[in-house]
Amino acid sequence: MRKIVINGGKRLRGEVTISGAKNSVVALIPAIILAEEPVILDGVPDISDVESLKDIMEMMGAKIKHEGETLEIDPRGIKSMPMPYGKINSLRASYYFMGSLLGRFGEARVGLPGGCDLGPRPIDLHIKGFEALGAKVEYEDGAMHLKANHQGTKGAYIFMDLVSVGATINVMLAAVKAKGKTVIENAAREPEIIDVATLLNNMGAKIRGAGTNEIRIEGVEHLSGTRHMVIPDRIEAGTYISLAAAIGDGVKIDNVIYEHLESFIAKLQEMGVEMTIREDSIYVYPSQTLKMVDIKTYHYPGFATDLQQPITPLLLTSIGYGKIQDTIYEKRINHVPELARMGANIEVKSNTIYMQGPNELTGTDVVATDLRAGASLVLAGLIASGETTIHNIEFILRGYSDIIEKLQGLGADIRIVEGKASQI
């Protein structure tokens, strides 16, 4: 098993470029199934989730060319078939195949999604949307079987009982070729939804209102090929900004859309982090004394749940008492005991994280339990004195493109080594 080894305590400086958004591309690739011609994506991140999605698309009959950050997919040879369980079960975003296959073939058989264990992720909202469009949904042998009648899917009025990014995108995928008009009320507003809608519209879909709480879709019969640039990854950007504030001697983060990070930036400014914000970059100055703040995650444009773990090591360097409440994923607390192993004054009570700082972290052996917890441990290891060894690093490589090379470029002493499975 590979592991990440960090010799921490070194000040970082320089420039880093943010890759395309992981949370966008995992929906954009399945969306291409709906096209009748090749589609090219630019700015595709080098992450393992993309490799898994490519494998699945090729198994289904797609032809793929991938050079650098450019990915070309020809979906014309795709056949409707049960999804391969191994790849599907490793991906949270596998459920997007439900919407795209239902939209193209009127039928889909997809295994239940995997990914990081962050607590319950019910797909009942997805199912409710598919049923409203006229599909029959059954659970068979660990997979969801969706099938429209002989007339195909029909437009519908769909109210989301809870704000859900996954359900909003999935219903959007299923509805773009449905007959008539579909309205999604109480839709999620995340930038990744706008990115998917932009791709679909460039393919010929008629989607309006993406980025608001009401999305309106007029069904079309055909979708063509196009070329699309993936938006920058706001979570990766927030991770590097946190690192720069914690242990940077002047770091510039390129390929950033500030509007996607406003709530996050506001918290850093409240802490006392000094930044220069430009059109597509953020420069983070060396921090002196930072103040502890409280954080409560919420749906966009609120503080992103994906950023509460990466910002935690920065909070641990600040002065005072603070807490983090994650209203999206109740089990997003698995980084806490690992940070405590490194000497952090941090604990969980009733799913709320409580901290006191500043802390002097010390390197040790820790385990990444999910993607963003892994990012938190990387930051903690870079801040800590001594050597930190992180196990289960496949979680980290799922979502952070070229993370080792990017950190080395800033002056970090970090590497991947081969090793035995963790016994921690």
PLY file of the C-alpha trace (Angstrom):
ply
format ascii 1.0
element vertex 424
property float x
property float y
property float z
element edge 423
property int vertex1
property int vertex2
end_header
0.00 0.00 0.00
1.32 3.41 -0.93
1.61 6.12 1.68
2.49 9.80 1.84
5.49 10.81 3.95
5.91 14.47 4.97
8.76 16.19 6.77
6.87 19.17 8.12
7.58 22.58 9.50
8.97 24.07 6.29
7.68 27.45 5.11
6.16 27.36 1.63
6.30 29.97 -1.11
5.69 30.30 -4.82
2.81 29.75 -7.21
0.34 26.93 -7.77
-2.30 26.47 -10.48
-5.69 25.00 -9.61
-6.99 22.14 -11.76
-10.48 21.57 -13.14
-13.24 20.85 -10.64
-13.51 17.25 -9.50
-17.16 17.72 -8.53
-17.91 19.01 -12.04
-16.01 16.52 -14.14
-17.53 13.48 -12.42
-20.92 14.69 -13.72
-19.71 16.09 -17.05
-18.29 12.74 -18.20
-21.56 10.79 -17.69
-23.46 13.71 -19.29
-21.60 13.06 -22.55
-23.59 9.82 -22.92
-26.50 12.05 -24.03
-24.55 13.43 -27.03
-24.80 12.05 -30.56
-21.33 13.29 -31.54
-17.90 13.50 -29.87
-17.44 15.94 -26.98
-14.13 17.46 -25.86
-13.48 18.53 -22.26
-10.55 20.83 -21.45
-9.10 21.35 -17.97
-9.74 17.77 -16.87
-7.96 17.03 -13.55
-5.54 14.11 -13.22
-7.42 12.20 -10.52
-8.33 8.54 -10.06
-12.09 9.23 -10.27
-11.58 10.39 -13.87
-9.69 7.19 -14.68
-12.53 5.09 -13.24
-15.13 7.02 -15.25
-13.09 6.60 -18.43
-12.89 2.84 -17.82
-16.66 2.63 -17.35
-17.34 4.67 -20.50
-15.02 2.45 -22.55
-16.67 -0.70 -21.18
-19.97 0.71 -22.42
-18.58 1.28 -25.93
-17.30 4.86 -25.93
-14.07 5.77 -27.72
-11.74 7.95 -25.66
-8.65 10.05 -26.34
-6.90 11.63 -23.37
-3.89 13.90 -23.71
-2.83 16.07 -20.78
-5.87 17.97 -19.55
-7.89 17.37 -22.74
-10.35 14.49 -22.85
-12.27 13.59 -26.01
-15.16 11.14 -25.75
-17.07 9.69 -28.69
-20.30 8.28 -27.19
-21.86 7.01 -30.42
-20.97 3.38 -29.75
-22.32 3.31 -26.20
-24.79 0.51 -25.49
-27.30 0.30 -22.66
-25.89 -2.29 -20.27
-25.60 -2.97 -16.54
-22.82 -0.90 -14.98
-19.65 -2.77 -13.89
-20.00 -3.16 -10.13
-16.36 -2.80 -9.10
-15.88 0.63 -10.63
-19.39 1.79 -9.78
-19.13 0.87 -6.11
-15.93 2.93 -5.72
-17.56 6.11 -7.01
-20.00 8.37 -5.25
-20.77 10.03 -8.60
-21.77 6.75 -10.24
-25.39 7.72 -9.76
-25.07 10.25 -12.62
-25.14 7.27 -14.99
-28.75 6.77 -13.90
-29.88 10.11 -15.27
-27.78 10.06 -18.42
-28.67 6.49 -19.41
-32.34 7.07 -18.67
-32.18 10.22 -20.79
-30.56 8.45 -23.75
-32.00 4.94 -23.69
-35.08 5.24 -21.49
-33.54 2.60 -19.23
-30.64 2.22 -16.79
-29.31 -0.43 -14.43
-26.71 1.04 -12.09
-25.17 -0.24 -8.84
-25.57 1.88 -5.75
-22.87 4.56 -5.38
-19.78 4.32 -3.20
-17.08 6.91 -2.50
-16.23 8.36 0.90
-18.16 7.27 3.99
-19.63 10.54 5.21
-22.92 9.28 6.56
-26.28 8.68 4.92
-26.55 9.74 1.28
-30.08 8.65 0.38
-30.95 8.64 -3.30
-34.66 8.98 -2.63
-34.67 12.47 -4.16
-33.13 11.08 -7.33
-35.75 8.34 -7.45
-38.56 10.81 -6.83
-37.37 12.87 -9.78
-37.05 9.88 -12.10
-40.52 8.66 -11.17
-41.98 12.11 -11.78
-40.52 11.95 -15.30
-42.39 8.69 -15.85
-39.75 6.06 -15.07
-40.44 2.93 -13.07
-37.72 2.40 -10.45
-36.93 -0.98 -8.88
-34.13 -2.24 -6.64
-32.69 -5.53 -7.90
-29.60 -7.40 -6.67
-27.79 -4.36 -5.33
-28.60 -2.16 -8.31
-31.26 0.36 -9.29
-33.24 -0.51 -12.42
-34.91 2.47 -14.10
-37.21 2.05 -17.10
-39.49 4.48 -18.90
-42.57 3.25 -20.76
-42.66 2.91 -24.55
-43.47 6.62 -24.92
-40.32 7.65 -23.07
-39.88 10.17 -20.27
-42.14 13.20 -19.98
-41.51 16.63 -18.48
-42.78 17.21 -14.95
-42.88 19.65 -12.03
-40.45 18.38 -9.39
-39.99 19.90 -5.93
-36.85 18.81 -4.11
-37.73 18.17 -0.47
-34.08 18.86 0.43
-31.43 20.83 -1.45
-29.29 18.21 -3.19
-26.52 18.79 -5.73
-26.51 15.18 -6.90
-30.28 14.93 -7.31
-30.48 18.29 -9.08
-27.85 17.28 -11.66
-29.25 13.76 -12.06
-32.79 14.95 -12.74
-31.41 17.58 -15.12
-29.61 14.82 -17.07
-32.74 12.70 -17.26
-34.97 15.62 -18.27
-33.05 17.25 -21.14
-34.51 14.81 -23.69
-37.88 14.26 -21.99
-40.95 15.36 -23.90
-42.27 18.75 -22.77
-41.22 21.04 -19.93
-39.59 20.12 -16.64
-39.33 22.46 -13.65
-37.03 21.66 -10.72
-37.95 23.70 -7.65
-35.71 24.07 -4.59
-32.79 23.15 -6.83
-29.21 23.29 -5.57
-27.24 26.32 -6.76
-23.61 25.14 -6.74
-21.23 26.29 -9.52
-20.85 22.68 -10.64
-24.55 22.62 -11.58
-24.05 25.68 -13.77
-21.04 23.95 -15.35
-23.07 20.86 -16.26
-25.94 22.99 -17.56
-23.49 24.99 -19.70
-22.13 21.80 -21.27
-25.65 20.50 -21.97
-26.79 23.83 -23.43
-23.74 23.91 -25.69
-24.80 20.43 -26.85
-28.24 21.80 -27.73
-30.24 21.43 -24.52
-32.63 24.15 -23.39
-31.91 24.72 -19.69
-32.61 27.99 -17.92
-32.15 29.02 -14.30
-29.11 26.90 -13.38
-27.54 28.57 -10.36
-30.94 29.61 -8.99
-33.44 27.60 -6.97
-35.68 27.07 -10.02
-34.38 25.28 -13.11
-36.56 25.12 -16.23
-35.89 22.59 -18.98
-37.54 22.28 -22.41
-36.95 18.78 -23.73
-35.08 18.36 -27.03
-34.76 15.35 -29.33
-31.09 15.61 -30.22
-27.85 16.71 -28.55
-24.71 17.37 -30.58
-21.01 17.42 -29.81
-19.21 20.44 -28.38
-16.04 21.59 -26.61
-16.17 22.67 -22.99
-13.72 24.05 -20.39
-14.19 22.61 -16.89
-14.46 25.29 -14.18
-11.62 25.58 -11.62
-11.91 23.40 -8.53
-13.05 25.71 -5.72
-12.35 23.03 -3.09
-8.78 22.50 -4.26
-8.37 26.29 -4.31
-9.65 26.59 -0.74
-7.30 23.83 0.37
-4.22 25.61 -1.00
-5.38 28.97 0.33
-5.71 27.41 3.81
-2.22 25.96 3.50
-0.79 29.30 2.35
-2.37 31.08 5.31
-1.08 28.48 7.77
2.52 28.06 6.67
3.14 30.23 3.62
5.74 32.93 3.04
3.76 34.36 0.15
1.80 32.01 -2.13
-0.10 32.84 -5.31
-3.00 30.56 -6.26
-3.86 30.77 -9.98
-7.00 29.75 -11.89
-9.45 30.74 -9.16
-12.99 32.11 -9.45
-13.37 34.33 -6.39
-17.19 34.36 -6.57
-17.18 30.58 -5.98
-15.26 31.08 -2.70
-16.84 34.19 -1.19
-18.11 32.59 2.04
-14.79 30.79 2.55
-12.74 33.96 1.89
-14.96 35.90 4.30
-14.04 33.47 7.10
-10.34 33.80 6.36
-10.61 37.57 6.45
-12.44 37.28 9.78
-9.45 35.27 11.05
-7.04 38.00 9.94
-5.60 36.39 6.79
-4.31 39.04 4.36
-4.90 38.44 0.64
-4.83 40.26 -2.68
-7.74 39.08 -4.80
-7.45 39.49 -8.56
-9.64 38.42 -11.47
-8.32 34.86 -11.66
-5.84 34.55 -8.80
-5.45 35.06 -5.05
-2.16 36.00 -3.38
-1.92 35.01 0.29
0.54 36.96 2.43
2.45 35.42 5.35
0.16 35.30 8.39
1.10 36.63 11.78
-1.41 36.14 14.60
-4.73 34.63 13.49
-7.99 34.59 15.40
-10.10 31.44 15.86
-13.59 31.52 14.28
-16.70 29.36 14.32
-17.79 27.64 11.10
-21.16 26.26 10.08
-21.41 24.56 6.71
-24.40 25.12 4.49
-25.50 24.69 0.91
-24.00 27.08 -1.65
-23.44 29.99 -1.38
-22.80 29.10 2.27
-19.54 27.66 3.61
-18.87 24.45 1.66
-18.93 21.17 3.58
-15.97 20.03 1.45
-13.85 22.83 2.92
-14.48 22.33 6.63
-11.89 19.55 6.92
-9.14 21.30 4.89
-9.53 24.51 6.93
-9.32 22.71 10.29
-5.48 22.61 10.49
-5.41 26.37 9.83
-7.90 26.92 12.64
-5.68 24.87 14.93
-2.86 27.41 14.44
-5.07 30.34 15.51
-5.74 31.78 18.96
-8.93 31.11 20.93
-11.84 28.70 21.09
-13.86 27.64 18.05
-16.30 25.07 16.73
-17.34 23.52 13.43
-20.88 22.34 12.72
-21.42 20.43 9.48
-25.09 20.56 8.53
-24.58 18.58 5.31
-22.68 15.41 6.31
-22.94 14.43 9.96
-20.06 11.95 9.78
-17.55 14.45 8.40
-15.61 14.28 11.66
-13.23 11.38 11.04
-10.21 13.68 10.73
-10.61 14.76 14.36
-9.08 11.73 16.14
-6.19 11.73 13.65
-5.46 15.41 14.34
-5.67 14.66 18.07
-2.99 11.99 17.55
-0.78 14.80 16.25
-1.30 16.79 19.45
-4.27 18.97 18.52
-6.62 20.17 21.25
-9.72 19.05 19.38
-12.74 16.84 20.14
-16.23 15.97 18.94
-19.39 16.36 21.01
-22.79 15.63 19.46
-21.36 15.87 15.91
-19.90 19.33 16.64
-16.12 19.80 16.50
-14.61 21.90 19.31
-11.06 23.30 19.17
-8.69 25.44 21.20
-5.57 27.01 19.78
-2.87 27.65 19.00
-1.49 24.10 18.76
1.98 22.70 18.21
1.39 19.66 16.00
3.84 16.75 15.92
4.23 14.31 13.05
3.04 10.71 13.50
1.28 7.90 11.61
-2.29 8.81 10.60
-5.00 7.36 8.37
-7.07 9.16 5.73
-10.67 7.98 6.10
-12.08 10.02 3.21
-10.98 12.50 0.56
-11.23 15.79 2.47
-10.03 14.23 5.73
-6.97 13.18 3.77
-6.43 16.76 2.62
-6.73 17.90 6.23
-3.99 15.48 7.26
-1.71 16.60 4.44
-2.02 20.20 5.65
-1.51 19.13 9.26
1.58 17.15 8.28
3.07 20.14 6.48
2.43 22.34 9.54
3.67 19.80 12.10
7.23 19.31 13.29
8.83 16.00 12.43
7.67 13.24 10.08
4.04 12.46 9.30
3.04 9.29 7.46
-0.44 9.19 5.91
-2.03 5.84 5.05
-5.06 5.14 2.79
-3.84 7.80 0.38
-6.04 6.52 -2.48
-8.79 8.69 -0.97
-6.59 11.76 -1.49
-5.63 10.85 -5.05
-9.31 10.53 -5.92
-9.78 14.28 -5.79
-6.50 16.25 -5.80
-4.70 16.45 -9.13
-0.88 16.23 -8.95
-0.97 17.10 -5.25
2.56 15.84 -4.53
4.11 17.71 -7.46
2.22 20.92 -6.68
3.29 20.89 -3.03
6.89 20.07 -3.94
6.79 23.07 -6.28
5.98 25.25 -3.24
8.93 23.83 -1.31
7.25 21.07 0.68
9.19 17.95 1.68
6.56 15.42 0.66
6.65 12.16 -1.27
4.76 8.94 -1.99
6.45 5.71 -0.93
5.52 2.06 -1.13
4.72 0.41 2.17
2.75 -2.23 3.99
-0.93 -1.75 4.85
-1.48 0.34 7.95
-1.97 -1.44 11.26
-3.17 1.74 13.03
0 1
1 2
2 3
3 4
4 5
5 6
6 7
7 8
8 9
9 10
10 11
11 12
12 13
13 14
14 15
15 16
16 17
17 18
18 19
19 20
20 21
21 22
22 23
23 24
24 25
25 26
26 27
27 28
28 29
29 30
30 31
31 32
32 33
33 34
34 35
35 36
36 37
37 38
38 39
39 40
40 41
41 42
42 43
43 44
44 45
45 46
46 47
47 48
48 49
49 50
50 51
51 52
52 53
53 54
54 55
55 56
56 57
57 58
58 59
59 60
60 61
61 62
62 63
63 64
64 65
65 66
66 67
67 68
68 69
69 70
70 71
71 72
72 73
73 74
74 75
75 76
76 77
77 78
78 79
79 80
80 81
81 82
82 83
83 84
84 85
85 86
86 87
87 88
88 89
89 90
90 91
91 92
92 93
93 94
94 95
95 96
96 97
97 98
98 99
99 100
100 101
101 102
102 103
103 104
104 105
105 106
106 107
107 108
108 109
109 110
110 111
111 112
112 113
113 114
114 115
115 116
116 117
117 118
118 119
119 120
120 121
121 122
122 123
123 124
124 125
125 126
126 127
127 128
128 129
129 130
130 131
131 132
132 133
133 134
134 135
135 136
136 137
137 138
138 139
139 140
140 141
141 142
142 143
143 144
144 145
145 146
146 147
147 148
148 149
149 150
150 151
151 152
152 153
153 154
154 155
155 156
156 157
157 158
158 159
159 160
160 161
161 162
162 163
163 164
164 165
165 166
166 167
167 168
168 169
169 170
170 171
171 172
172 173
173 174
174 175
175 176
176 177
177 178
178 179
179 180
180 181
181 182
182 183
183 184
184 185
185 186
186 187
187 188
188 189
189 190
190 191
191 192
192 193
193 194
194 195
195 196
196 197
197 198
198 199
199 200
200 201
201 202
202 203
203 204
204 205
205 206
206 207
207 208
208 209
209 210
210 211
211 212
212 213
213 214
214 215
215 216
216 217
217 218
218 219
219 220
220 221
221 222
222 223
223 224
224 225
225 226
226 227
227 228
228 229
229 230
230 231
231 232
232 233
233 234
234 235
235 236
236 237
237 238
238 239
239 240
240 241
241 242
242 243
243 244
244 245
245 246
246 247
247 248
248 249
249 250
250 251
251 252
252 253
253 254
254 255
255 256
256 257
257 258
258 259
259 260
260 261
261 262
262 263
263 264
264 265
265 266
266 267
267 268
268 269
269 270
270 271
271 272
272 273
273 274
274 275
275 276
276 277
277 278
278 279
279 280
280 281
281 282
282 283
283 284
284 285
285 286
286 287
287 288
288 289
289 290
290 291
291 292
292 293
293 294
294 295
295 296
296 297
297 298
298 299
299 300
300 301
301 302
302 303
303 304
304 305
305 306
306 307
307 308
308 309
309 310
310 311
311 312
312 313
313 314
314 315
315 316
316 317
317 318
318 319
319 320
320 321
321 322
322 323
323 324
324 325
325 326
326 327
327 328
328 329
329 330
330 331
331 332
332 333
333 334
334 335
335 336
336 337
337 338
338 339
339 340
340 341
341 342
342 343
343 344
344 345
345 346
346 347
347 348
348 349
349 350
350 351
351 352
352 353
353 354
354 355
355 356
356 357
357 358
358 359
359 360
360 361
361 362
362 363
363 364
364 365
365 366
366 367
367 368
368 369
369 370
370 371
371 372
372 373
373 374
374 375
375 376
376 377
377 378
378 379
379 380
380 381
381 382
382 383
383 384
384 385
385 386
386 387
387 388
388 389
389 390
390 391
391 392
392 393
393 394
394 395
395 396
396 397
397 398
398 399
399 400
400 401
401 402
402 403
403 404
404 405
405 406
406 407
407 408
408 409
409 410
410 411
411 412
412 413
413 414
414 415
415 416
416 417
417 418
418 419
419 420
420 421
421 422
422 423
